[in-house]
């Protein structure tokens, strides 16, 4: 099995379990994390013994808090990668395209890019302690692709705009009420529940599941174009004065000053 640094990858009874393993950074991702997540999802895709994938985070505090803003404040990017590319957009599409159900087991806070991960998963199970929300406008970032367009399909236009415009956080029960997750369970039952869902999928036709997932995706595949454009824009924005102000303010634990960058023209 491939040795990973930022994630843990295991296979058991038809399930591939991918755990983001940076609890000291609240499972925020850097370039290396994305590289390893891509490898893990591709391993799960190719493995005929895998019938479903479970994505979760290490520890009890965080599922994933998005991009490592401290890293971005220090270096202006998310650190080195194997091929020189930061393949976040590719990972999002990989979660959609893998012809097996992807289950998010949300064990703590799912914020920013981490929240987008769980939105991209086919179904989500949340711990009672989980919290959800976007933080991009607060830290000088955004996801104008699947993170907005697909989110609107999931929770509706009005709620999606609220989530992004105000950067509020929502409890697991609130997430359930807005159809952001499928089920809420006590924290100590989260992975037991995820394994039970994998067991149910094990009993079903893998080819039928593949067709069904592709059919669901067909209705929103055009959003991949928005995602590509958004990632290109984010590359430029993240290193701008305005983008870096958000990252630096976060790292310095102060309120960002975006006033000099107001321009509605």
Secondary structure, DSSP 8 states (H G I E B T S, - for coil): ----SSEEEEEETTEEEEEE--GGGTT-B-HHHHHHHHHHHHHHHH-TT--EEEEEESTTTEEE-SB-HHHHHHHSSS---SSS---HHHHHHHHHHSSSEEEEEE-SEEETHHHHHHHHSSEEEEETT-EEE--HHHHT----SHHHHHHHHHH-HHHHHHHHHH---EEHHHHHHTTS-SEEE-GGGHHHHHHHHHHHHHTS-HHHHHHHHHHHHHTTTTHHHHHHHHHHHHHHHHTSHHHHHHHHHHHTTS----GGG----
